[in-house]
Amino acid sequence: MSKDLSVPPEIPKEDGRPKWDNKFQYILSCIGFAVGLGNVWRFPYLCQIHGGGAFLIPYFIALLFEGIPLLHLELALGQCLRKGSIGAWNTISPYLGGVGIGSWMVSVLVSLYYNTVLTWVMWYFTNSFQEPLPWSVCPLNENRTGLNEECYKSTAVNYFWYRKTLNITPDVTETGTLQWWLILCLATCWAIVYLCTIRGIETTGKAIYVTAIFPYLVLTIFLIHGLTLPGATDGLAYLFTPNLNTLKNPRVWLDAATQIFFSLSLAFGGLIAFSSYNPPKNDCEKDAVTVAIVNSVTSLYASIPVFSVLGFKATTGYWDCLDRNIINVINEFDLPEESIMRQNYTAWISYLNSSHPEKIAGLKLKSCDLQEFLDQSVSGTGLAFIIFTQAIILMPGSQAWAILFFVMLFSLGLSSMFGNIEGVFTPLLELRIISKSIPKELLSGIICLISFLIALCFTLGSGSYWIDIFDSYAGSVPLLVIAFFEVIGVAYVYKMKRFSKDVKWMTGRKPNLYWQITWRFISPLLLLIVFVAFVTLQIQKPASYAAWNPKYVCSQIFSKLLIKARLVYFSPLPDPLKSLPVRNIYRATECYCQYKKNGNHSKM
């Protein structure tokens, strides 16, 4: 039976619970948790592949009817009950305890692989001080008689990422060895997380001023520089030119709904924990709207420098293609050096095609189309560690731009880690399975050490494959299910009338019709639709991941492996048993390779 909290007791000023130093610190922490790597490397990609500016229509609809209502619900819940996810849901109803446990488990799993992504960022950062950048040139072979063959045939950028960083195995079934450089970076990342979270919000509240604000400074620097690069306008036009026909595709609406949900970090439990350190009388409604708007504006703001740089990269590649063709034509027809320029290339080719079609055909000129270069869309690690690093090489002062870029990524990831770790620590302290005599500093150290040891598996040669699995499933379907039961639990178990009284007690005003309709009907319906659509797509599309295969070389060395392996992921959900197995992903027993050119990947 749910407990009646409609008239919360006045909480004494000193109740032993930590408090934020000020409101700005709390808002920054929520923004830092919400604004993460996905704002930089996934949102622009979704805009690009889903009709540019047209994608903003379903995106903002999802924000209005799914993102903001769920964010308000979590902030209000934590602030009212002044507990973490497990404690809050157990207080509302013992039958909803699985919701809190599910949030805690997802936070644990996501923290493990998310900090490994920061490990890769740190490795690139430490290599950004070299001249030239190590991913800009291929190393010599063992005999020092020429370039490394694998690198030469796959490009230096791909080689540095797949071989020198990951030292990746051909497929997930081959474990590989631990990479000492990644172990050192992983240990450093967990040490930084420990130092920043050693006293909970007392230390994260100080660090957040740097980790949450610094990325905006770097984005602004990239924005100013990016807009001055040749081809920047082409990149921005490609990004934001609306194609309304894409709105007929259900996948566009599904991606918009999931992007809003995941980018706001809903259902992780971190937001509930953060808001639990607020004073009981605080306008959580205003906080939710502020955080949601800042998060979405940041996604748009980040898209501009990202695609101005990608437009520059596409233009540079287009020009290089033209220049190679021009040189071939000039040499073949013995023309003056500057007779054919980029500006008159098309006219010359048209003329020579009509007068000397055999010679032109024999040259086998490459098809140079700017649109094709712009169409090379990629998100996640592919954007950060392959596409963007390749673009940075082309910039003057590439070392400085590489350092800025990877420091920005590290700051974004670290501020998100604060929320994940808070979603792990706070429920543990409230479960009372750990003695209060253990200092928080020691407990934090033990958890970070255990997490580091578990995450060592991600530094294996097959580690990136497991991260891809974790990213695709541990932080996706379980979160949708958890959020669905969160809103159902508040609206129909705890009852909307009592929850509205709680909100009125905290904010001074009763939730209006918009909040009540979205909490009762629209948000749970949207979550249910997204969940069904997500599962349907997973059933229709074979589970797969992109793999680096050193035995198969082309312009980019990739092989597509369709994996059949059975994994069972147990996600605690709110039922009387407090746990429900969610069986998903990778169902069969063998794997096979399909070699495919340009197999860019990663959903992160």
N, C-alpha and C positions, 0 to 999 in steps of 0.2 A: 504494500500500500504506500502511495506517495505521501510525502510529508508536506504539511501545510506551511508554506513559507511566505504567504501573502503579506504578512506584516513582519518583516525581518526585525529582530531585536537591534537596538542601538548598540553598536560595537564600541567598546572603550578605546580611547586614543592609543593606549599601549596594550595591544593584544598579543604581542610577541611576534607578529607576522611582519616580514620586511615590507618597506614601503618605497615607492619611487621618490626620488629627490624632488621632482617637479613633473608637471603634466607634459612638458615638452619631451622629457626623457622617455616617458611612457609611449607617447605617440611615435617618437623616433624608433623605439624598440619594435613596435607593431609594424611600422613601415619597413624597417630593416628585415624583419621576419618575412613579410609578404613580398617585398621587392627582392628577387633573387636572380639567379643566373638565367632562368626562363624568360625574364623580361628582356634580356639582351639577345639571347640566342634562339628563342622559340617564337615569341610573338611576331617579330619581323618576318620570320619564315612563313608563319600562317597567313599573314597579310599578303605576302608575295604569291603564294600558291592558291589563295582563295579569293582572287579578284581584287587585290589591292584595297582601295578605300571601301569597297563594297563589304569587306569582311567586318568593318567597324559596325555595321548595322546589327547583325546578330550578336556581335561582341557586347555592345552596350545594352542590348535587350537582355542578354544573360546577366550582365552586371546588375541591372535594375531589378530583375525578378528572382535571381538566384544568389549572386555574390553578396550584395549589400544586406539582404535579409538574414542570411546565414551568419555573416560576420557580426551583425548586431546581436543575434541570438547568443553567440559564443561569448562575446564581450560582456553582455548583460548577465549571463549565467555565472561566469567567473567572478565578476564584481559583486554580485548579490550573495553568493555562497562563500566567497573568499577561500576557495579550495581549487586544487588542480583537477584534471579531467576525471580521474577515478573517484576522488572524494566528492566532486560535484554531482556526478551521475548516481552514485550510491546514496547521496543525500536525497535526491529527488525520488528515487525508487530503487530498491535492491535489485529489481528485475532489469534495470538499465545499467547495472555495473559493467556489463560486457562492453558497452559503448566506450567507457573510459579505458578499460583494459585494451580494447582494440586500438584506440588512439595512441596509447602508450607503446604498444608493440610496433605500430607503424613508425612512430618517432624513433624508436631504437633502430629499426632496419634502415630507415632513410638516413639517419645520422652516420651509420657505418659506411654507406657508399658515398654519401654527399661529401664527407671529409676526404675520401679518396679522390674525388674530382678536384678538390682543393690541392691535393698532393700533386696532381698533374700540373695544375696552374703554378704551383711553387717551383716545380722542376723546370718549366719553361721560363719562369721569372729568373731563376739563377743562371740560366743559359743565355738570357737576353743581354748580358754584359759583354758578350764575346764579339769580336770584330774579325770576320763577318759573322752574322748570325748563323748558328750551326745548321739551321734548317734552310739556309739559302744556297748552300753548296754541297755537293756530294763528296764524301771522303774517298781517299785512294783505296785501291784494293790491297790485299795482303802483300802482294809483291811490289807494290808502289810503282806499278807500270802503267796504271790507268785508273779510271774511276771505278768505284764499287758497282758491279753490274746490276745488282738489285736496285740500288739507288738510281742509277742512270736510266733504267727503264721504267721507273715508277715516279720520278721527281723527288727532289730533296725534301720537300715539305712532307710528303707521304712517308718517305723513308724514316725521317727523324721521328715522326709520330708513332708509326707502327713498329719500327725496329729499334730505334735508339731510346725511345721512351717506354713503350709497352713491352718490347721484345716479344711480340705476340706469337702465340702458337697457331697452327693452321686451323684448329677448331677447338671447341670447348671440351672435347673428350681428352685432349692432350693437356695435362696440367702445366707443364713447363716448370721453370725454377723461379725462386724468389729473386727479385731485382733489387740489389742493394741500394741503388740510388733512390728508388721509390720508397724503400723502407726508411731511409734517412728523412726523406721529405714527409712521409706519413707520420713518423715520430715527431717531427717538428710541428706539423699541423695540429696533432693532438695535444702537444705541449702548449701551443698558443691557445687552443680552445680551453685547456685546463686553466691557464693563467687568467683568461678573460671571464671564466665562469666559476672561479675558485670560491667566491662568496655569493654566488647567485646574482641577483640583480644589483647588489652593491658594486660588483665589478663590471658586469655586462652593461650596466647603466652608464658607466664612465666610458667604456670602450665604444659604445654605440654612437657617440658623438663623432668619432672618426670613421667607423666602418659604414655608417648610414649616410653620412654627408659627403665623404670623399668621392664615391662613385659619381655623384652629380657633377662635381668639379671636373673629373676626367671626361665624362660624357660631353660636357660643354667645350672642353679643349678639343676633343675629337670632332665635335660639331663644327666649330670654327674652322679647324684645319680641313675637315672633310669637304666642306662646301667650297673650298678654294681649289680642290683637286679637279683635273679634267675628267669629265664623265660623271661627276657627282649628280648633275641634274638628270642625266639619263637614269641613274639608279633610283633617285627619288620619284621620277615620273613612273618608272616601272612599279615601284612599291605602292604608290597611292592612286594611280589611275584606276577608277572603279570599273569593274566588269560585273554589272548587275545580274548577268545570266548565271553567274556562279551561285547565286542565292537559291537557285532551283535544286542544287545538290544538297541532300540531307547531311552529307559529311561536313559541309561548311558550318552548319548550325551545331552539329555535335562537337566539332573542334572548338567553336566559340564558347560553348557551355563548359567544356572541360578545361579550357585555358583559364577562364575566369575562376573556376573552382580551385584549380591547383595553384594559380598565381597568388591567390589571397591566403594560401596556407590554411585552408579550412579543414577541420576534423583531425588535425595533428595533436591538438591538446595544448599546444604552445600558447595560443591566444587566450585560452581559458586561464592558463597559469599566469600570463602577464597581467590580465585584467584583475586577477584575484589580489594583486598588490595595490590596487587602487583604493582610495577612500570609498566607503559605501555610497556616499552621495556624490555622484559624478555623472555627467551627461554622456553615457555610453552610446547613445544614439548618434550624437554629433561625432564622437570618436570613430564609429564604424563608417559613417559617410566620408569623413576626412581620409581615413586610411585607404578606403576603396578607391576614391577619386585620385589620390596621390599615386597609388599603384598603377592605375590605368593610364594616367598622364605620363608616368615614367616609362611605361611600355611604348607609348607613342613617341616620347622624347628620345628614347634609345634607338628607335627605328631609323631616325633621321641620320645620325652619324654612321650607323652600321651600314645603311644602304648607300650613303654617299661614298663610303669607302669601297663597298662592293661594286658600285657603278664605276668607280675609278679603276678597279681591278678588271672589270669586264671591258672597259674602253681600252686599257693598256693591252689586254689580250687580243682585242679586235685589231688594234693598230699593228701589233707584232705579226698577226696573221697576214694583214695587207702588205706589210713591208717584205715578208718572205716571198710572197707571190710576186711583188714588184721586182725584186732582185732576180727571180727566176725568169720573168718575162724579158727584162732588160738584157740579161745574159744570152737568152735564146735568140733574140732578134737583133742583138748588137746595137741597142739604142743608146743615146746619150744618158748619162747617169740620172739627171734630174728631169728627164722628159716625162716620166710617169710619176705622178704624186698621188697621195691618198685621195686628194680632191677629184682628180680626173681618172682615177683607176677604173671605175665602172665604164666610162666612155671608151677608154683604151681597150679594155677587154671585149667590149661589144664590137668595136671596130676590127680587132684582130680575129675575133671569132668568125666574122663574116669573110675576112680576106684570107686567113690562114687557119682554118678550123682544125686541120690535122696536127699542126704544130702545137696549138693551144691544148688540144686533147692529150697530146703526148706529154705535156708538162705536168698533168695531173695536179692542177692547182687546187689548193684547199678552199672550201667554201667558207668565206668570211662573213658572218652575220652577227651584228651586235646583239640582236635578240637572243641568239643561241647562247652567247656568253652570259647574258643576264638571266637566262633560264636555268643556269646551273645552281638551283636552289638546294640548300642544305641547312640543317639546324643542329643544335646540340654541340657535342664535341667536334663534329665535322666542321661547324662554322668557326668555333674558337681556335681549334688547333690545326686546321688545315686551310680553310678558305681565308680567314682573317689574317693568319700568319703569313700566308702567301701575299696578301695585299700589303701588309706592313713592309715586306722586303722591298717593294717597289717605291716606298716613300723615302724621301731624303731624311737622314737622321733616323734610320729604322730602329736602331737600338733604343733610343729614347721613347719612341712610340710603342715598342714592344714592352718595355718596362712599365709604362703607364697603363697599357691595356691589361697586363696580367695582374698588376696591383689592384686595378679596378675590379677585375673578376674575383680576386681573392677577398676583397672587402665585401663585395656582394654576397659571396658564399659564406663568409664568416658571420655576417650579421644574421643570415638565415640559420646558421648553425646554433646561434644563441637561442632562437626559438625552439629548435628541435631538442636541444639539450635541456631547456627548461621544461619541455613536455615530457622528458625522461626523469629528471631529478625530482620535480615537485610531487608527482604521484608516488614516487618511491618513499619520500619522507612522510607522506600522509597514510601510507599503508600500515605503518607502525610495525613493520617486520624488521626494521633496522633500529637498533638502540639509539636513543637520543644522546647518549653519552659519546657517540662517535662524532668527532668534529666534522662540520660540513666540508672543510678543506680536504680531509682524509677521504671522505666518501666520494667527493668529486674526483680526487686522484685515482681511487680504485676503479670507478666507472670508466674514466678516460683510459686507464691502463688496459682494462678488460676489452674495451672497444678497439683499442689499438691492436691488441693481440688477435682479436677476431678478424679485423680488417686486413691483416697480413695476407689473407687468401686473395685479396684483390690486387696484390703486388706480384702475383704469379703471372706466368705468361698467358694464362687463360683468364686472368682477373677481369679484364675489360668486358668479356662476354658475360660474366656473372653480374657485373655492374649493369649491363644492358638489361638483363633479366630483372634485377631488383628495380631498376628505374621504370621499366615497362609495367610491372605488376605489383610490387610491394607498395608503391605509392600511387596506385590508380584505383582499381576496383575496390579494395578495402576502404579507401577514403569515401568513395561514393556511397557504399553501404552504411558506413558509420554516420555520415552526414544525414542520410535519409532517416535513420533511427533517432538521430539527435532532434530533428525537427518534429518527427512523429512523437517522440517522448515528451517534448515540451507542449506541443499543441493538443495532444490527445490523452497522454498519461497524466502529466502534471496539470493539464487544462490551461487553455489560453486565458481564461478569466483571472486565475491566480497569478499567472506569469505577467499579465498586463498590470496587475496591482503592484507586483515587485518592481517593474520598470518605472511605474509612476512614483513609487517611493524613492527610487534612486535618482530619477531625472526631474521629477516635479511635474511630469505630464504623462498622460496615458497614451500608449501607442495608438497612432491613428489607423484609419481603415486600410491604408496601404500595407502597413506592417502586419496587421492581423490577417488580411487576405493572403499575403505571400506566405506567411508562416503556416497557415492552415491548409491552403490548397495549392498555390502556384509552385512554391519551392519544392515541396515533396513530389509533386507531379513531374516537374522538370528533372529532378534527380532520378526518378524512376525511369523516365524516358531515356535519359542519358545512359543509365546503367544497362537497360535492355539493349539499346543501340550498340553500346560498347561491347557487350558480350556477343551480340549477333555478328558484329564485324570480326571479332576474334575467332568465331567458329568458322566463318566463311573464308577467312584469310589464313593460310598455313603459318604457324609460328616460325619466324626466321630471324636471322641476324647476319650482318655482313662480317666477313672474315678476311684477314690478310693471308694470302697464299703465296709464299716466296717461290713456289715451283711454277707459277703461272704469271707471266709478265706481259704487260701491255702498257698503254699510256698511264693507266692507274691499276695497280695490282689489287684486285679484290676477287673474292669468290663468294657466292651467295649459298649459304648452307641452310637447308631446311631441316630443322632438328625435330626428332621425335623422341622425347624423353618425358617421363611422367614425374611431375612434381606436385606435391600437395601443399598448399599454403593454408594454414589455419589462422583465420581471422576471428578474434573474439567478438561476438555480436550480442546485442541485447535480447536474450531470451532467458527463460528460467534456468537454463544450464550455463548461461553466461558465455557460451562459446558455440560457434557453428562453423564447421569446416567449409571453406570456400575452395573448391577444387578447380584449378585452372592451369593453363599453359603447358605447352610442350608435351604433347601426349604420345608418342610412339617410342620405338626402341632403337631406331637406327638413324643415321644421317647420310646425306649425300650432297655432293657439291654441284652447283651450277655456276660455271664461270661467267662473269658478267662484267663488262667494262663500266668504269665510272660508278661503282656501287657505293656511293656515299651513304652514311648511316648515322644512327644514334637519335634517340628521342629525347635525350636529356635536355 
